[in-house]
Amino acid sequence: MKHNPYLEERDNKNDARANLPTRLRILLFISFILMVALVVQLGFLTIKQGANYLAEVNRSEETVEKGNTPRGLVYDSTGRVLAGNKAQTTITFTRGTNITSSTMRSTAIKLGKYLTVDTIRLSDRSKADFYLADATNATKVQKRVAKEHKNGSSLTTSEINSLSVSYVEEHNLLSKVSDNDAMIFQRMSGAYSLSTTFIKEDDVTETELAEIGERLSQFPGIKIGTSWARQYPEGNDFKALIGTVTSEDNGLPDDKLHTLLAQGYSQNESVGSSNLESSYESLLKGSASQTVVTTASDGTVKSYSVKYKGQSGDSLKLTINTDFQKEVQKILEDNLPTGDVQGAYATVMNPYTGGIYAMAGVDRDYSTGTKTADPLGNINHAIVMGSVVKPAVLATAFQKGVITPSNSTLLDQAIKIAGTPTITSYWNKTGTPVSVDAQTALERSSNTYFVQLGMKIGGQTYSSGSALALNSDAFQTLRNGLGQFGLGTKTGIDVSGETAGYRGETTGSNIGKYLYESFGQYDTYTTLQLARYVSAIANGGYLIQPHLVSSILQSSTNSSKKRTVWTATPNIQGQVQLDSDEWKVIHEGMNRVANGTDTNNTGGTDIHKLEPHVYAKTGTAETTTNGHTTYTESIVAYVPGQPMVMAMAIPGMNNYLDGTNGKIAAKIINAYWKYVQNKP
């Protein structure tokens, strides 16, 4: 039978209608299952975890905010303040968790109407960031950046930001930015969440304070606070000795950045950056106050509570006597010769404790004559000192057995070694042979006597015209002898930046320099090394470590008084081994320098007039300054049985043996009796 197409189509439609309820049933079943799952989940969230979500809504977050506390003070030996603290009103900014760049920009503009800040450290990048912190500006620039780049749609956010900054800088849009507002924004941007930074740390005017104080509610995060700045009641000359503290602008020193950050410092925190301020930073800085800041989940601050009030830093009491330090500085400046003189340095210390009474210095620009206080030149300016080292050479000769106290006579004569210039003493330039013992050699400062001692120490007895034939270790042997007195080694003083001096080459053509080393004309030493050296002579052979800090004082919690928590004790670094007869020769020779009557005496009338009598050794070294032949005049001196030694050096003098060293030394020693100790 022939099929009817109509009936086939009808039958297919009937089959579809017959199948439709089955599909609906499946869909309805799936929907029912999903609805049940949704109801169960809503019930679980509401009944089981509702309390947790409610707690999350009301969640508070606590962050500790550090405050500013004053640094410890620095006192002199008499209790006078050398470095104190000055409280100053500041404008600060604490960055909340919900403060955006746009908010900071708006605040900076409002604040800039009433506050003027220093813009010298404003960067172009910060000006660009300030410009782009305005949403309208940012949108316009980003559209232009995208349009200029074919692949603009594929640029990352970081790339867009970088290109936007470049666009602002290249199209002179920074000219539309207020430097003052941008600088305020830059300082605000430097703070991380809930940290506090200074917008203006000092010189806040009364007008600025009043205007801002009336409108604090308009400036989110802005507060009126207090900071502490160093002041120097006894003058800025002490600042060079005590050191400096970084400002909020400078922040942590680059060379110590990672170390200090690891110790808990903030990047913009003040810190001792040099000298005593740096060496004793951990004590001087104190402990910052801690305030617990409680914030809600939306970032708003709910409350502040003081957790720890903070503690001011420990204070340092120095061995320096203020009046004496000032007088020594003045004596150097007033009596410094002109010409090519490069400066003058003097250290006065206690040979039994190592405490320094005064450490003064003058740096002189010989091209302009300008003088600058340079007390640290005593530790970082190494100089060829000349004959002041001869007592140390004599001690080495005793130790090596090349002479004895009872058999120390040699001829002062012209030294003629093959391949080296002839050497004579200043008082015997003809080189006529003259017998001198050790004491006389010191008093007259016989160069040739000590050249012969040096050769004996190095394993060779002098013979006119012979070649130099020293032991291979001669230089080291002589340097070891000088080193036992601390010459050529750092003293270990509690101030950074000390140098050990320079040791010249000892091989090849420089081997002949050994002869000059034996009377102080080769290696360089600091004035402080001379002070430690003469201290060893004065105290019987003990190498004592110099120091500036005598004690550490700590503030009491409930009292304005400070208690001593640490006191310096003498630190012996070594001992020079000589018997009493050998020491007697050295002491007698130095006594004769300062008080002898020999016609070739080197002490000078100013030293001879001193009461009580001092023991001394002068020195002169030939140098070259500004293309001219110049001289270093030096001197070391002590008073037997008294806690005072003095060392001084004047490099670059044009006149030979003019007695300036003795003249200045006598004035310094008399000032000691006036300001530090009554004459015995």
C-alpha positions as CSV (number, residue, x, y, z in Angstrom):
1,M,0.0,0.0,0.0
2,K,1.2,3.5,-0.8
3,H,2.2,5.5,2.2
4,N,0.4,8.7,3.0
5,P,3.0,11.5,3.6
6,Y,0.5,13.5,5.6
7,L,-0.2,10.7,7.9
8,E,3.6,10.1,8.4
9,E,4.1,13.7,9.4
10,R,1.1,13.6,11.8
11,D,2.4,10.5,13.4
12,N,5.9,12.1,13.9
13,K,4.2,15.1,15.6
14,N,2.2,12.8,17.9
15,D,5.4,11.0,18.9
16,A,7.1,14.3,19.8
17,R,4.1,15.2,22.0
18,A,4.2,11.8,23.5
19,N,7.9,12.3,24.4
20,L,7.6,15.9,25.8
21,P,6.3,15.0,29.3
22,T,9.2,12.7,29.8
23,R,11.7,15.5,29.1
24,L,9.8,17.9,31.3
25,R,9.8,15.4,34.1
26,I,13.6,15.1,33.8
27,L,14.1,18.9,33.8
28,L,11.7,19.4,36.7
29,F,13.5,16.7,38.7
30,I,16.9,18.4,38.1
31,S,15.4,21.8,39.1
32,F,13.9,20.2,42.2
33,I,17.3,18.7,43.2
34,L,19.0,22.1,42.7
35,M,16.4,23.9,44.7
36,V,16.8,21.4,47.6
37,A,20.6,21.9,47.4
38,L,20.2,25.7,47.5
39,V,17.9,25.5,50.5
40,V,20.2,23.2,52.3
41,Q,23.2,25.5,51.6
42,L,21.3,28.6,52.7
43,G,20.3,26.9,55.8
44,F,23.9,25.8,56.5
45,L,25.2,29.3,55.9
46,T,22.5,30.9,58.0
47,I,22.4,28.5,60.9
48,K,25.9,27.0,61.1
49,Q,28.1,29.8,59.8
50,G,26.0,32.9,60.4
51,A,27.9,33.9,63.5
52,N,31.2,33.6,61.6
53,Y,30.0,35.9,58.8
54,L,28.6,38.4,61.3
55,A,32.0,38.4,63.1
56,E,33.7,39.0,59.8
57,V,31.5,42.0,59.2
58,N,32.4,43.3,62.6
59,R,36.1,42.2,62.3
60,S,38.7,44.5,63.8
61,E,42.4,44.5,62.9
62,E,45.1,45.7,65.3
63,T,48.4,47.3,64.0
64,V,51.2,48.7,66.2
65,E,52.2,52.2,65.3
66,K,55.7,53.3,66.4
67,G,56.3,56.8,67.8
68,N,59.2,59.2,68.1
69,T,61.4,59.3,71.3
70,P,64.3,61.6,72.0
71,R,67.9,60.3,71.6
72,G,70.2,60.0,74.5
73,L,72.3,63.0,75.3
74,V,76.1,63.4,75.1
75,Y,77.8,65.0,78.1
76,D,81.4,66.1,78.6
77,S,83.5,64.9,81.6
78,T,82.1,67.7,83.8
79,G,78.5,67.0,83.0
80,R,77.9,69.8,80.4
81,V,75.7,68.9,77.5
82,L,77.5,68.6,74.2
83,A,74.7,67.1,72.1
84,G,71.1,67.7,73.3
85,N,67.6,67.5,71.9
86,K,65.3,70.2,70.8
87,A,61.6,69.5,70.6
88,Q,60.0,70.9,67.5
89,T,56.4,70.9,66.2
90,T,55.9,68.8,63.1
91,I,53.1,68.0,60.6
92,T,52.8,64.3,60.3
93,F,50.8,61.9,58.1
94,T,49.6,58.4,59.1
95,R,48.5,56.4,56.1
96,G,45.2,54.5,56.8
97,T,44.4,51.2,55.2
98,N,41.7,52.8,53.0
99,I,43.6,55.9,51.9
100,T,44.2,55.9,48.1
101,S,46.5,57.9,45.9
102,S,43.5,60.0,44.9
103,T,42.7,60.8,48.5
104,M,46.3,61.7,49.2
105,R,46.4,64.0,46.2
106,S,43.2,65.8,47.3
107,T,44.6,66.1,50.8
108,A,47.9,67.4,49.5
109,I,46.2,70.1,47.5
110,K,44.1,71.2,50.5
111,L,47.1,71.1,52.9
112,G,49.3,73.0,50.4
113,K,47.1,76.1,50.8
114,Y,48.3,76.4,54.4
115,L,51.7,74.6,54.5
116,T,54.9,75.4,52.6
117,V,57.5,72.6,52.4
118,D,61.0,72.4,51.0
119,T,60.8,71.1,47.5
120,I,64.6,70.6,46.8
121,R,64.1,66.8,46.9
122,L,61.0,66.7,44.7
123,S,61.5,64.2,41.9
124,D,59.9,64.4,38.4
125,R,58.5,60.9,39.0
126,S,56.6,62.1,42.1
127,K,55.2,65.1,40.1
128,A,54.0,62.7,37.4
129,D,52.5,60.4,40.0
130,F,50.8,63.4,41.6
131,Y,49.4,64.5,38.2
132,L,48.1,61.0,37.4
133,A,46.5,60.5,40.8
134,D,43.7,62.6,39.4
135,A,41.3,60.1,37.8
136,T,40.4,62.5,34.9
137,N,44.1,63.2,34.1
138,A,44.9,59.5,34.3
139,T,42.1,58.5,31.9
140,K,43.1,61.1,29.3
141,V,46.7,60.1,29.4
142,Q,46.0,56.4,29.3
143,K,43.8,56.8,26.2
144,R,46.5,58.8,24.4
145,V,49.1,56.2,25.4
146,A,46.9,53.4,24.1
147,K,46.3,55.3,20.9
148,E,50.0,55.9,20.3
149,H,50.8,52.2,20.6
150,K,49.6,49.8,17.9
151,N,49.3,47.1,20.5
152,G,47.7,49.4,23.1
153,S,44.9,46.9,23.8
154,S,47.4,44.3,24.9
155,L,49.5,46.5,27.2
156,T,49.6,45.4,30.8
157,T,48.7,47.6,33.7
158,S,52.3,48.1,34.7
159,E,53.3,49.0,31.1
160,I,50.4,51.5,30.9
161,N,51.5,53.1,34.1
162,S,55.1,53.4,33.0
163,L,54.2,54.8,29.6
164,S,51.8,57.2,31.3
165,V,54.5,58.6,33.5
166,S,56.8,59.0,30.5
167,Y,54.0,60.7,28.5
168,V,53.4,63.2,31.3
169,E,57.1,64.1,31.5
170,E,57.7,64.3,27.7
171,H,54.6,66.4,27.0
172,N,55.4,69.1,29.6
173,L,52.3,68.3,31.7
174,L,54.4,68.7,34.8
175,S,54.3,72.4,34.4
176,K,50.7,72.3,35.5
177,V,51.7,70.7,38.8
178,S,52.3,72.7,42.0
179,D,55.8,71.8,43.3
180,N,54.6,72.4,46.9
181,D,51.5,70.2,46.5
182,A,53.5,67.5,44.8
183,M,56.2,67.5,47.5
184,I,53.5,67.0,50.2
185,F,52.1,64.2,48.1
186,Q,55.6,62.6,47.7
187,R,56.1,62.6,51.4
188,M,52.6,61.1,52.0
189,S,53.3,58.4,49.4
190,G,56.4,57.4,51.2
191,A,54.4,56.1,54.1
192,Y,53.2,52.5,54.0
193,S,49.9,51.4,55.6
194,L,49.5,52.7,59.2
195,S,53.0,54.1,59.3
196,T,53.7,57.7,60.2
197,T,55.9,60.0,58.2
198,F,56.8,63.7,58.6
199,I,55.3,66.1,56.0
200,K,57.2,69.0,57.6
201,E,59.7,68.1,60.3
202,D,60.9,71.5,61.4
203,D,60.4,75.3,61.0
204,V,56.6,75.0,61.1
205,T,55.4,78.6,61.5
206,E,52.8,79.7,64.0
207,T,50.5,80.7,61.2
208,E,50.8,77.2,59.5
209,L,50.2,75.6,62.9
210,A,47.0,77.7,63.5
211,E,45.6,77.3,60.0
212,I,46.1,73.5,59.9
213,G,45.0,73.0,63.5
214,E,41.6,74.6,62.8
215,R,41.1,72.3,59.8
216,L,42.5,69.0,60.8
217,S,39.2,67.2,60.1
218,Q,39.6,68.2,56.4
219,F,43.0,66.4,56.1
220,P,42.6,62.6,56.5
221,G,45.7,61.2,58.4
222,I,47.2,64.6,59.1
223,K,48.3,65.3,62.7
224,I,50.3,67.9,64.6
225,G,53.2,66.1,66.3
226,T,56.6,66.5,67.8
227,S,60.1,65.5,66.6
228,W,63.5,65.8,68.2
229,A,66.4,67.4,66.6
230,R,70.0,67.5,67.8
231,Q,71.4,70.8,69.1
232,Y,74.9,71.6,70.3
233,P,74.9,74.0,73.2
234,E,78.8,74.2,73.2
235,G,79.1,74.9,69.5
236,N,79.2,73.0,66.3
237,D,82.8,72.2,66.6
238,F,81.7,69.3,68.9
239,K,79.4,68.1,66.1
240,A,82.4,67.0,64.1
241,L,83.6,64.8,67.0
242,I,80.2,63.5,68.1
243,G,78.9,62.8,64.6
244,T,75.6,63.4,62.8
245,V,72.1,62.0,62.8
246,T,70.2,61.5,59.6
247,S,67.0,63.5,59.1
248,E,63.6,62.2,58.1
249,D,64.4,63.4,54.5
250,N,67.6,61.3,54.3
251,G,66.4,58.2,56.1
252,L,68.7,55.3,56.6
253,P,72.2,55.4,55.1
254,D,72.5,53.4,51.9
255,D,75.6,51.5,53.1
256,K,73.7,50.2,56.2
257,L,70.2,50.1,54.8
258,H,69.6,46.3,54.8
259,T,71.3,45.8,58.2
260,L,69.2,48.5,59.8
261,L,66.0,47.3,58.2
262,A,66.7,43.8,59.6
263,Q,67.0,45.4,63.0
264,G,63.5,46.9,62.8
265,Y,64.2,50.4,61.6
266,S,61.8,52.1,59.1
267,Q,63.3,53.5,55.9
268,N,62.6,57.1,56.8
269,E,63.8,56.8,60.4
270,S,66.5,58.9,61.9
271,V,69.7,57.1,62.7
272,G,73.3,58.0,63.8
273,S,75.3,58.2,60.6
274,S,78.9,58.9,61.8
275,N,81.3,58.9,64.7
276,L,79.9,58.5,68.2
277,E,76.3,58.8,67.0
278,S,76.9,55.8,64.8
279,S,79.2,53.8,67.1
280,Y,76.7,54.0,69.9
281,E,73.5,54.0,67.9
282,S,71.9,51.0,69.6
283,L,72.2,52.8,73.0
284,L,71.4,56.4,71.9
285,K,68.3,55.6,69.9
286,G,66.2,54.5,72.8
287,S,63.0,52.5,72.3
288,A,60.0,53.9,70.3
289,S,56.6,54.3,71.8
290,Q,54.0,51.8,70.6
291,T,50.3,52.7,69.9
292,V,47.8,49.9,69.0
293,V,45.6,51.1,66.1
294,T,42.4,49.2,65.8
295,T,40.8,49.3,62.3
296,A,37.4,48.0,61.1
297,S,37.1,45.7,58.1
298,D,36.4,48.8,55.9
299,G,39.7,50.3,56.9
300,T,38.4,53.1,59.2
301,V,40.2,53.6,62.5
302,K,38.1,52.5,65.5
303,S,40.5,53.4,68.3
304,Y,44.0,54.2,69.5
305,S,45.5,52.8,72.7
306,V,49.0,53.3,74.1
307,K,50.8,50.0,74.5
308,Y,54.2,51.3,75.5
309,K,55.2,54.9,76.2
310,G,58.7,54.5,74.9
311,Q,62.0,55.2,76.6
312,S,64.5,57.9,75.6
313,G,68.0,56.7,74.6
314,D,70.8,56.1,77.0
315,S,73.2,59.0,77.3
316,L,77.0,59.1,76.9
317,K,79.4,60.8,79.2
318,L,82.7,61.6,77.5
319,T,86.3,61.9,78.7
320,I,86.5,65.2,76.8
321,N,86.7,68.4,78.9
322,T,84.8,71.1,77.1
323,D,86.8,74.1,78.1
324,F,90.1,72.4,77.5
325,Q,88.9,71.1,74.1
326,K,87.9,74.6,73.0
327,E,91.2,76.1,74.2
328,V,93.3,73.5,72.4
329,Q,91.3,74.1,69.3
330,K,91.9,77.9,69.6
331,I,95.6,77.4,70.3
332,L,96.0,75.4,67.1
333,E,94.1,77.9,65.0
334,D,95.7,81.0,66.5
335,N,99.3,79.7,66.2
336,L,99.1,77.8,62.9
337,P,101.8,79.1,60.5
338,T,100.8,80.2,57.0
339,G,102.4,79.2,53.7
340,D,102.0,75.6,52.7
341,V,100.9,74.4,56.1
342,Q,98.2,71.8,55.7
343,G,96.9,71.8,59.3
344,A,97.7,70.9,62.9
345,Y,96.5,68.1,65.1
346,A,96.8,67.5,68.9
347,T,95.6,64.8,71.2
348,V,95.9,65.0,75.0
349,M,95.0,61.8,76.9
350,N,95.4,59.9,80.2
351,P,98.2,57.4,79.8
352,Y,96.8,55.1,82.5
353,T,93.1,55.0,81.5
354,G,93.2,55.9,77.8
355,G,90.6,58.6,78.3
356,I,91.0,61.5,75.9
357,Y,90.8,65.0,77.4
358,A,91.0,66.9,74.1
359,M,91.3,65.9,70.5
360,A,91.5,69.0,68.4
361,G,92.5,69.6,64.8
362,V,92.6,72.2,62.1
363,D,92.6,71.4,58.4
364,R,94.0,74.3,56.3
365,D,93.6,74.8,52.6
366,Y,97.1,76.1,51.7
367,S,95.8,77.6,48.4
368,T,93.2,79.8,50.1
369,G,94.3,79.8,53.8
370,T,90.9,78.7,54.9
371,K,90.9,76.8,58.2
372,T,88.3,74.2,59.2
373,A,87.9,72.4,62.5
374,D,89.0,68.8,62.0
375,P,89.3,67.0,65.3
376,L,89.0,63.6,63.5
377,G,92.1,64.4,61.6
378,N,93.8,62.9,64.7
379,I,92.5,59.5,63.7
380,N,92.2,59.6,59.9
381,H,95.1,61.8,58.7
382,A,98.3,59.8,58.6
383,I,101.6,61.8,58.5
384,V,105.3,61.1,58.2
385,M,106.2,62.1,61.8
386,G,110.0,62.1,61.9
387,S,112.2,61.8,64.9
388,V,109.5,61.4,67.5
389,V,109.7,57.7,66.9
390,K,113.4,57.4,67.9
391,P,112.6,56.2,71.5
392,A,110.8,53.3,70.0
393,V,113.8,52.5,67.8
394,L,116.0,52.7,70.8
395,A,113.8,50.3,72.7
396,T,113.9,47.8,69.8
397,A,117.7,48.1,69.8
398,F,117.8,47.2,73.5
399,Q,115.5,44.2,72.9
400,K,117.7,42.9,70.1
401,G,120.8,43.3,72.2
402,V,122.7,45.5,69.7
403,I,123.4,48.0,72.4
404,T,123.0,48.1,76.2
405,P,122.3,50.9,78.7
406,S,126.0,50.8,79.8
407,N,127.3,50.4,76.3
408,S,125.4,52.6,73.9
409,T,128.0,54.9,72.4
410,L,128.3,55.3,68.6
411,L,129.8,57.9,66.3
412,D,127.5,60.5,64.8
413,Q,129.0,60.6,61.4
414,A,128.1,60.9,57.7
415,I,126.4,57.7,56.6
416,K,127.6,56.7,53.1
417,I,126.0,53.6,51.8
418,A,126.5,52.6,48.2
419,G,123.6,53.6,46.0
420,T,121.9,55.9,48.6
421,P,122.3,59.6,49.4
422,T,124.6,60.6,52.2
423,I,122.8,61.1,55.5
424,T,123.9,63.5,58.2
425,S,122.4,65.0,61.4
426,Y,121.2,68.6,61.3
427,W,123.7,69.7,63.9
428,N,126.6,67.9,62.3
429,K,126.1,68.5,58.6
430,T,129.8,68.0,57.8
431,G,129.6,64.5,59.2
432,T,132.7,64.9,61.4
433,P,132.7,61.8,63.7
434,V,131.5,62.7,67.2
435,S,130.9,60.1,70.0
436,V,127.3,60.2,71.4
437,D,125.5,57.8,73.8
438,A,121.8,57.0,73.6
439,Q,120.7,59.8,75.9
440,T,122.7,62.4,73.9
441,A,121.4,60.9,70.6
442,L,117.9,61.5,71.8
443,E,118.6,65.0,73.1
444,R,120.3,66.1,69.9
445,S,118.1,63.9,67.7
446,S,121.0,62.3,65.9
447,N,119.8,60.9,62.6
448,T,123.0,59.0,61.9
449,Y,123.1,57.4,65.4
450,F,119.7,55.9,64.7
451,V,120.5,54.9,61.2
452,Q,123.4,52.8,62.6
453,L,121.0,51.3,65.3
454,G,118.6,50.4,62.5
455,M,121.3,48.7,60.5
456,K,122.4,46.7,63.6
457,I,118.7,45.7,64.2
458,G,118.6,44.6,60.5
459,G,121.7,42.5,60.8
460,Q,124.4,44.8,59.4
461,T,127.1,46.9,61.1
462,Y,127.8,50.2,59.3
463,S,130.9,50.6,57.2
464,S,131.5,53.7,55.1
465,G,131.0,53.0,51.4
466,S,129.7,49.5,51.8
467,A,126.6,48.2,50.1
468,L,123.4,47.7,52.0
469,A,123.3,44.0,53.1
470,L,120.4,43.7,55.6
471,N,118.6,40.6,56.7
472,S,115.6,39.7,54.5
473,D,113.3,40.4,57.4
474,A,114.9,43.6,58.5
475,F,112.0,45.9,57.6
476,Q,109.5,43.6,59.4
477,T,111.8,43.4,62.5
478,L,112.0,47.2,62.7
479,R,108.3,47.6,62.1
480,N,107.5,45.1,64.7
481,G,109.6,47.1,67.2
482,L,107.7,50.2,66.3
483,G,104.4,48.3,66.3
484,Q,104.8,47.2,69.9
485,F,104.3,50.9,70.8
486,G,101.2,50.9,68.5
487,L,102.8,52.8,65.6
488,G,101.4,51.6,62.4
489,T,98.3,49.9,63.9
490,K,94.8,51.2,64.6
491,T,94.3,52.3,68.2
492,G,90.7,50.9,68.4
493,I,89.2,54.2,69.6
494,D,85.4,54.2,69.8
495,V,84.9,56.3,66.8
496,S,84.6,55.0,63.2
497,G,86.9,56.0,60.3
498,E,90.3,55.4,61.9
499,T,93.3,54.6,59.6
500,A,96.3,52.6,60.5
501,G,98.6,54.8,58.3
502,Y,100.6,53.8,55.3
503,R,103.5,51.4,55.1
504,G,105.9,52.0,52.2
505,E,107.3,49.4,49.8
506,T,110.2,47.4,51.1
507,T,111.5,45.6,48.0
508,G,113.6,46.5,45.0
509,S,114.8,50.1,44.8
510,N,112.9,50.8,48.0
511,I,115.1,48.7,50.3
512,G,117.2,51.8,50.9
513,K,114.2,53.4,52.5
514,Y,115.0,51.2,55.6
515,L,117.6,53.8,56.6
516,Y,115.0,56.5,56.7
517,E,112.5,54.3,58.5
518,S,115.0,54.1,61.4
519,F,114.6,57.8,62.1
520,G,110.9,58.2,61.2
521,Q,111.1,59.4,57.6
522,Y,109.2,56.7,55.8
523,D,106.0,55.2,57.2
524,T,103.1,57.3,58.3
525,Y,101.2,57.4,61.6
526,T,98.3,59.3,63.1
527,T,98.5,61.8,65.9
528,L,96.4,59.5,68.0
529,Q,98.9,56.7,67.5
530,L,101.6,59.1,68.8
531,A,99.5,59.7,71.9
532,R,99.1,56.0,72.6
533,Y,102.9,55.5,71.9
534,V,104.0,58.2,74.4
535,S,101.4,56.8,76.9
536,A,103.3,53.5,76.8
537,I,106.6,55.4,77.6
538,A,104.9,57.3,80.4
539,N,103.1,54.4,82.1
540,G,106.0,51.9,82.0
541,G,105.3,50.0,78.7
542,Y,101.6,49.3,78.6
543,L,99.8,49.9,75.3
544,I,96.5,51.4,76.4
545,Q,93.4,51.7,74.2
546,P,92.2,55.3,73.8
547,H,88.5,56.1,74.2
548,L,86.1,59.0,74.3
549,V,83.2,57.5,76.2
550,S,83.8,57.2,79.9
551,S,80.4,55.9,81.0
552,I,76.8,55.2,79.9
553,L,73.9,56.8,81.7
554,Q,70.3,55.5,81.7
555,S,67.2,57.5,82.5
556,S,65.1,56.3,85.4
557,T,61.5,55.6,84.7
558,N,60.1,57.6,87.6
559,S,62.9,60.2,88.0
560,S,64.7,62.8,86.0
561,K,68.0,61.5,87.4
562,K,70.2,59.3,85.4
563,R,72.0,56.2,86.7
564,T,75.4,54.9,85.5
565,V,75.0,51.5,83.9
566,W,78.5,51.1,82.4
567,T,81.9,52.6,83.1
568,A,84.9,52.3,80.9
569,T,87.9,50.4,82.3
570,P,91.5,50.5,81.0
571,N,92.0,48.1,78.1
572,I,95.6,47.0,77.8
573,Q,96.4,46.0,74.2
574,G,100.1,44.9,74.8
575,Q,103.2,45.5,76.7
576,V,106.7,46.7,75.8
577,Q,109.2,44.4,77.6
578,L,112.2,46.4,78.8
579,D,114.1,46.3,82.1
580,S,114.4,49.2,84.4
581,D,117.8,50.3,83.2
582,E,116.6,50.4,79.6
583,W,113.6,52.4,80.5
584,K,115.8,54.8,82.5
585,V,117.9,55.5,79.4
586,I,114.8,56.4,77.3
587,H,113.3,58.5,80.1
588,E,116.5,60.3,80.7
589,G,117.0,61.0,77.0
590,M,113.5,62.6,76.8
591,N,114.1,64.5,80.0
592,R,117.2,66.0,78.5
593,V,115.2,66.9,75.3
594,A,112.8,69.0,77.4
595,N,115.2,70.2,80.1
596,G,118.7,69.7,78.9
597,T,121.5,72.3,78.4
598,D,123.4,70.7,75.5
599,T,124.2,73.4,72.9
600,N,122.4,71.2,70.3
601,N,119.4,70.5,72.4
602,T,116.2,70.2,70.3
603,G,113.5,70.9,73.0
604,G,113.3,74.6,72.6
605,T,112.9,77.4,75.2
606,D,109.1,77.2,75.4
607,I,109.3,73.5,76.5
608,H,112.2,74.2,78.9
609,K,110.2,76.8,80.8
610,L,107.3,74.5,81.7
611,E,106.6,73.8,85.3
612,P,106.3,71.0,86.3
613,H,108.9,69.7,84.0
614,V,107.9,67.5,81.0
615,Y,109.7,64.8,79.2
616,A,109.5,65.1,75.4
617,K,110.7,64.1,72.0
618,T,110.5,66.4,69.0
619,G,110.5,65.4,65.4
620,T,110.9,66.9,61.9
621,A,110.2,65.1,58.7
622,E,111.0,66.3,55.2
623,T,107.9,66.4,52.9
624,T,106.7,68.0,49.7
625,T,103.6,70.2,49.6
626,N,102.3,72.2,46.7
627,G,105.5,71.4,44.8
628,H,107.6,72.9,47.6
629,T,110.0,71.3,50.0
630,T,108.2,71.4,53.4
631,Y,108.5,69.8,56.8
632,T,106.3,68.2,59.4
633,E,107.0,69.3,62.9
634,S,105.9,66.9,65.6
635,I,106.3,66.4,69.4
636,V,105.3,64.0,72.1
637,A,105.4,64.9,75.8
638,Y,104.4,63.7,79.2
639,V,104.7,64.7,82.9
640,P,106.3,61.9,85.0
641,G,103.8,60.5,87.5
642,Q,100.9,62.6,86.2
643,P,97.9,61.5,84.1
644,M,98.7,63.5,81.1
645,V,100.4,62.9,77.8
646,M,100.3,65.1,74.7
647,A,101.0,64.4,71.0
648,M,101.0,66.9,68.2
649,A,101.8,67.2,64.5
650,I,101.9,70.1,62.0
651,P,102.3,69.0,58.4
652,G,103.4,71.2,55.5
653,M,105.6,73.8,57.3
654,N,107.9,75.9,55.1
655,N,110.5,76.7,57.8
656,Y,112.9,74.0,59.2
657,L,113.1,73.7,63.0
658,D,111.5,77.0,63.8
659,G,110.2,75.7,67.1
660,T,106.5,76.0,66.3
661,N,105.9,72.5,67.7
662,G,107.4,73.4,71.1
663,K,105.6,76.8,71.2
664,I,102.1,75.2,70.6
665,A,102.8,72.2,72.9
666,A,103.8,74.5,75.8
667,K,100.5,76.5,75.4
668,I,98.5,73.2,75.4
669,I,100.2,71.8,78.4
670,N,99.7,75.0,80.4
671,A,96.0,75.0,79.4
672,Y,95.8,71.4,80.8
673,W,96.8,72.7,84.2
674,K,94.3,75.5,84.0
675,Y,91.2,73.5,82.8
676,V,91.7,69.9,83.7
677,Q,94.0,69.5,86.7
678,N,95.6,71.7,89.2
679,K,99.4,71.8,89.0
680,P,100.9,69.3,91.4
